[in-house]
Protein backbone atom coordinates (compact mmCIF):
# COMPACT_ATOMS: atom_id res chain seq x y z
CA UNK A 1 0.00 0.00 0.00
CA UNK A 2 1.26 3.44 -0.74
CA UNK A 3 1.69 6.56 -2.80
CA UNK A 4 3.40 6.68 -6.19
CA UNK A 5 4.64 9.30 -8.60
CA UNK A 6 4.84 9.34 -12.38
CA UNK A 7 7.26 12.00 -13.58
CA UNK A 8 7.69 13.41 -17.06
CA UNK A 9 11.45 13.95 -17.29
CA UNK A 10 11.08 16.18 -20.35
CA UNK A 11 8.96 18.87 -18.69
CA UNK A 12 9.06 18.04 -14.97
CA UNK A 13 5.33 17.46 -14.60
CA UNK A 14 4.27 14.84 -12.07
CA UNK A 15 1.24 12.72 -11.28
CA UNK A 16 0.57 11.48 -7.75
CA UNK A 17 -1.56 8.39 -7.14
CA UNK A 18 -2.34 5.83 -4.48
CA UNK A 19 -2.99 2.12 -4.31
CA UNK A 20 -3.59 -0.77 -1.98
CA UNK A 21 -1.15 -2.58 -4.27
CA UNK A 22 1.11 0.31 -5.20
CA UNK A 23 3.40 -1.74 -7.46
CA UNK A 24 0.33 -3.05 -9.27
CA UNK A 25 -0.98 0.50 -9.75
CA UNK A 26 2.36 1.55 -11.26
CA UNK A 27 2.36 -1.43 -13.61
CA UNK A 28 -1.22 -0.67 -14.61
CA UNK A 29 -0.40 2.98 -15.31
CA UNK A 30 2.64 1.96 -17.42
CA UNK A 31 0.52 -0.49 -19.40
CA UNK A 32 -2.24 2.07 -19.99
CA UNK A 33 0.26 4.71 -21.13
CA UNK A 34 1.99 2.26 -23.47
CA UNK A 35 -1.37 1.19 -24.92
CA UNK A 36 -2.60 4.77 -25.30
CA UNK A 37 -5.51 4.24 -22.92
CA UNK A 38 -4.55 6.11 -19.74
CA UNK A 39 -7.53 8.11 -18.41
CA UNK A 40 -5.38 11.20 -17.82
CA UNK A 41 -5.43 12.57 -21.37
CA UNK A 42 -2.82 15.29 -20.78
CA UNK A 43 -0.31 12.80 -19.41
CA UNK A 44 -1.20 10.35 -22.18
CA UNK A 45 -0.53 13.00 -24.84
CA UNK A 46 2.81 13.90 -23.26
CA UNK A 47 3.74 10.20 -23.06
CA UNK A 48 2.99 9.83 -26.76
CA UNK A 49 4.97 12.97 -27.60
CA UNK A 50 8.02 12.39 -25.34
CA UNK A 51 8.12 8.58 -25.21
CA UNK A 52 8.49 6.06 -22.40
CA UNK A 53 12.18 6.85 -21.90
CA UNK A 54 11.18 10.30 -20.61
CA UNK A 55 8.91 9.00 -17.84
CA UNK A 56 9.89 7.65 -14.43
CA UNK A 57 7.74 5.70 -12.00
CA UNK A 58 8.49 5.50 -8.28
CA UNK A 59 6.94 4.73 -4.93
CA UNK A 60 7.04 7.82 -2.70
CA UNK A 61 5.64 6.35 0.49
CA UNK A 62 4.51 3.02 1.90
CA UNK A 63 1.70 2.49 4.37
CA UNK A 64 2.55 -0.37 6.68
CA UNK A 65 -0.36 -2.60 7.69
CA UNK A 66 -1.47 -2.87 11.30
CA UNK A 67 -0.52 -6.42 12.15
CA UNK A 68 -3.02 -6.74 15.01
CA UNK A 69 -6.14 -5.98 12.96
CA UNK A 70 -6.58 -8.01 9.77
CA UNK A 71 -10.00 -6.45 9.04
CA UNK A 72 -8.81 -2.83 9.08
CA UNK A 73 -9.79 -0.80 6.00
CA UNK A 74 -6.83 1.27 4.80
CA UNK A 75 -8.68 3.23 2.10
CA UNK A 76 -9.17 6.35 4.22
CA UNK A 77 -5.57 6.24 5.48
CA UNK A 78 -4.35 6.09 1.88
CA UNK A 79 -6.51 9.07 0.91
CA UNK A 80 -5.04 11.10 3.79
CA UNK A 81 -1.50 10.08 2.89
CA UNK A 82 -2.13 11.00 -0.76
CA UNK A 83 -3.53 14.38 0.30
CA UNK A 84 -0.34 15.06 2.26
CA UNK A 85 1.79 14.32 -0.82
CA UNK A 86 -0.49 16.39 -3.06
CA UNK A 87 -0.13 19.33 -0.68
CA UNK A 88 3.64 18.87 -0.47
CA UNK A 89 4.33 18.49 -4.23
CA UNK A 90 1.44 20.59 -5.63
CA UNK A 91 1.15 18.64 -8.92
CA UNK A 92 -1.42 20.92 -10.54
CA UNK A 93 -1.49 23.18 -13.59
CA UNK A 94 1.97 23.73 -15.08
CA UNK A 95 3.56 21.52 -12.39
CA UNK A 96 1.56 18.36 -12.82
CA UNK A 97 -1.22 16.13 -14.04
CA UNK A 98 -3.47 15.92 -10.95
N, C-alpha and C positions, 0 to 999 in steps of 0.2 A: 504494500500500500504506500502511496506517496504522491509527490508532486513532480512533474516533469516539464522540461523546456525544449522547445524546438526553436533553433536559432538560424536565421538567414545570415550567413557569413558575408554575403555580398552587400547587404544594406543595414545589417545590425538589428533588424526587426526580430522580435521574439513572440512566441506563443507559450502560454502557461496552461497546463492541464493537470488533471488529477485522475487517479485510478486505484481501485482496490487491488488490481494487478497492474502495477505501474509499467513493468516491462512489456506486458501484453498490450497496454495502451500505446506505448511507443512503437511497437511492431505494427499495430493496426494503423497508426498514423502514417508510418513509412509506406506501408502497403497502399493505403488510400492515395497518398501523394504520387507514388509511382504509377498507379493505375489511372490517375486523373480524376479521382472521385472524392477527394477530401471535401467535407462540407464547408470549410473556410475558403471561400472562393478567392480572396485576396492572396492568401498564402499559397493556394494551389496555382494561381497564375504566376506568382514569383518563383515557385518550384519549377514550373514549366520553362520560364524564362532563364533562370540561373542554373538549373540542373541540380541533381542530387549531391554532387560534390561540394556545393555551396550551402548545405544545410547540416547542422549538427543536432543531435538528440541526446539529452542527458537527464538523469534523475537529479533533482535539486534537493529533495528531502524525502526521508522515509518515515512512515508512521508505524511504530512498533506495536504489535498487538498486546493486549492485556492478557497475560497467560492464565489468570484466575477465572476469567469470564468468557467462555467459548461462544456465548450467545450475544455478545455485545455488538451493536451495530455501529460501524465506523464511518458511515456516510456523512454524518454531521461533522465529525472531527476532521474529515478530509476537506469538506467545504470550508471550514474555518482556517485550516492550514493553507489552502489555496488562496483564500482571501488575504492572508498575511503576505504571501508571495506576490500577489497581484498589487497590493499596496506598496510593497518594497520595490518591485521592478517596474511598475507602471507601464505595462505593455499595451498601450492604447495609442491610437492615432499614428503619428509618424514613427513611434517607438515600437509598435507591435501589432499583433493580429487579434488581440482579445477584444 
